[in-house]
Amino acid sequence: MTSVIHYRIQVLTAGFIVLLFFSLLLFCFRFLCEISLLEIMPFDARSIVIQPSGLLPPELEDDPNVIHPSFVAADLYRHPMMHLGSLDYFTSRSPEGRRSNVYSIESEDKYMYLDTKTGQIIYQGFETQTMPDRRVQFKRIQYYVGPEGISELPNQTLGRFDDPIVEQSKSRRYKKHERIVYHKKKQRFLRIDFDRATVTEGPDIGKKHPDYNPIQIGFLSKHFFARNIGWRPPRIKDIDATINEPDLLADQRPLKPIIPSFDHSDAGPYLLVLDESGRIDLLDKQTLDVVGTAGYLPGPETYFGTMPSVTPKDLLSYTVHPLVLNKFCRDDGTIFNMSFGDPYDPERLQNNFRIERDYLGSYATGISRSGTAMVLAVYNAEGKRINAKYTRLSQPERHYKSYLQSSKATFWSRAWAPVLTIGKFLAENLHPPVLSIASYFTASTFEAGAGHRALFLLPNSFVAMISRDYRENWAERYATALWWILPSIILAIWLAWRVGKDATFIGFSPKARRRWIAGTFAFGLPAYITYKLTRPKGTLVTCVNCGKLRRPDMEKCHQCNNPWHIPERTPPSWRVLDDDKTEGNQVIQQSRGGLPEDQETRKDEPDRL
Amino acid sequence: MFTLIKREIQDHFLYLIGSVVLTAILIVALTTFAFHQDTRIDWDDLIAPIIPIAILIMLGFCAMGVSQMYADRNRRISAFVSTLPVTRTHILFARIATGIITILILLIPLIVTTAILIRWFEPPIPMYAGIIFDISLTAFLMMLACYCIGLLTGWNPSKVIPTFGALVLTCILVPLVIIKGFGWEIAMILSVFIAALLIRTWQTFTSASL
């Protein structure tokens, strides 16, 4: 019994060791194939342009002076290494990272972070003070902020935040002294004003939207290194440059934007809020209430279909940029200047002028889990999608152009791409079939970035892509998935047959044999290697009954059930003794038991001994 | 048991000295790095030189495991010691304890130095909260895993498996840190892996003939 348990433990431990090493080797091979595929991905299949953008009012876009209409452009970058665990660990935990409690840090004296012990946000900064002699002095301030209020000293009555969602601001030009925070327990947005030292509570969002679960506020972005995105305003001829250089030809004359444009991270009177469901809401900064929808995270085209709606965890990377038109007005209401994007320094300007900020809409990108497809979508001010384009490779035919979806272009269109794709496919098929099937059923549960560092379950495998993206009914989808792992199943069946045959030969019991066959069918090559490493290594002997090889440590021959005649190793009943009387001669003394049969003949031949 | 551990330490004193020397070098390197850094750590500058050193350390611990078992197998040390009132389980336990002591000699001064440097140079906010624990735990488990690979592959009469087998397996295992990063996930995988390796080693070692 003990040896059986020992053998089981031996198999389980060896099995895990083999599975880990096997998975690591396969991961390295798949990763090499994937980064090589991304490296040779056609440039045309990586960029999208939407022109005209559709975000501007017609009086600006259709201005007769406009030479080039406005456009939104996005490029897909290659950074597969950034999704590996070690790099992701450091980037996400660095200050301002998605897992960091430090929300901002500009210097050693100016920062904002969540103190996990007290559950309060600690802000340290400087406020300017104008002295009687008009000198400006900076005074260091520190605030402790809780959902119930703000204080200059630590105070338990301020309450505590549990995993608050804090507004992210990426604008370098526009540093505000207020932050908007979502308090999950209260289901309310709070505005923390550091200048006035107040915390303002908004209405209960949970009443209107019971399942409301925001995950990001302000600048909505994930893995920004995976793409480049930008919006350009309509451009007109630069008259000043034309006057200065009159010899320039018409097509050489420089252009300038119809209205200057800056960074686009602030939505003017609103704040963009991303819900867990992928919906992007507009939060009124004054009332702290959700006043509308700005759009939805767009789903890219994938190898097996289009994702109509996606959640943040389904995308490897996304960005949402709002577009705002700033009107700089005098006190009498006349507009003297306009700009797009974040205003240069609103606080300074607002002392003399008034800024009206009109929200025009937003544009967003979404990148597929594999990083081979991207979508660029434009939403108007009402949150309606007005345009969307997908990464595609244009292929000139005789009289027309055809377009190939970028994932397909990546996998098949370039030289060596089919070799790498088949290599990836074969590596996936060497993976244990049971884990491939588990990958099919758990395909959507993993965060997209985590799929790039998965060892055992493979959310980025072809079979998982089918599970997520294939638009047919479940039976057809399942049958297609099985078709894609058919080589794996065939290999597992063949290995299971070999193991079964060897287990019969080696003399395993029918129960153990069945277990080994089932295990090899489920785990494929790792199980086969484990079997080879742990199978009994005793020497087989020929059975006297059937003539086949049998194990000597078993009572019966496992081939013919013939009992094992173990030769008795009884000591001989005779002894050789020295005779004192007859020196030099030896005498055999017979004991009471007599000699064994095979030595009977020697009784009469003492001299032979 | 303490006699056995003492004896193991005496037999593999070179590895302990190596640990101390390496710790000293790394402490100097870390301190120099900290003095040249700003508030925020530039991870590229830190990680780039650490990767080859980390591989060297892992191979070193693997070599230690191999040398312990290979020397025993060929000199039949445990067979001799078993004639005294100790079992092979005791001998293996003493051996593993020596390995863990060597790992801790390397790791603990480094952890303490890093904690002091972070406290010294970091602004008064928890910029890298939990990072020291995660990295230290992963480093400890990875070193122990490599050491256990050495123990398992070292129990072999030939020279090929203990040298090349251990080398290849260590080189396959070390990228696990790059793939999985640091934290509970890799800690779980490595813990199960170490348990599996130790059970295999214990079974092989205790069932070996005298």
Boltz contact constraints between the chains, C-beta under 6 A:
constraints:
  - contact:
      token1: [A, 10]
      token2: [B, 203]
      max_distance: 6.0
  - contact:
      token1: [A, 13]
      token2: [B, 196]
      max_distance: 6.0
  - contact:
      token1: [A, 13]
      token2: [B, 199]
      max_distance: 6.0
  - contact:
      token1: [A, 13]
      token2: [B, 200]
      max_distance: 6.0
  - contact:
      token1: [A, 16]
      token2: [B, 196]
      max_distance: 6.0
  - contact:
      token1: [A, 17]
      token2: [B, 196]
      max_distance: 6.0
  - contact:
      token1: [A, 20]
      token2: [B, 193]
      max_distance: 6.0
  - contact:
      token1: [A, 21]
      token2: [B, 172]
      max_distance: 6.0
  - contact:
      token1: [A, 24]
      token2: [B, 172]
      max_distance: 6.0
  - contact:
      token1: [A, 84]
      token2: [B, 178]
      max_distance: 6.0
  - contact:
      token1: [A, 84]
      token2: [B, 179]
      max_distance: 6.0
  - contact:
      token1: [A, 85]
      token2: [B, 179]
      max_distance: 6.0
  - contact:
      token1: [A, 85]
      token2: [B, 180]
      max_distance: 6.0
  - contact:
      token1: [A, 85]
      token2: [B, 181]
      max_distance: 6.0
  - contact:
      token1: [A, 86]
      token2: [B, 178]
      max_distance: 6.0
  - contact:
      token1: [A, 86]
      token2: [B, 181]
      max_distance: 6.0
  - contact:
      token1: [A, 89]
      token2: [B, 181]
      max_distance: 6.0
  - contact:
      token1: [A, 89]
      token2: [B, 182]
      max_distance: 6.0
  - contact:
      token1: [A, 90]
      token2: [B, 43]
      max_distance: 6.0
  - contact:
      token1: [A, 95]
      token2: [B, 127]
      max_distance: 6.0
  - contact:
      token1: [A, 102]
      token2: [B, 127]
      max_distance: 6.0
  - contact:
      token1: [A, 108]
      token2: [B, 39]
      max_distance: 6.0
  - contact:
      token1: [A, 108]
      token2: [B, 123]
      max_distance: 6.0
  - contact:
      token1: [A, 111]
      token2: [B, 125]
      max_distance: 6.0
  - contact:
      token1: [A, 113]
      token2: [B, 125]
      max_distance: 6.0
  - contact:
      token1: [A, 453]
      token2: [B, 179]
      max_distance: 6.0
  - contact:
      token1: [A, 453]
      token2: [B, 180]
      max_distance: 6.0
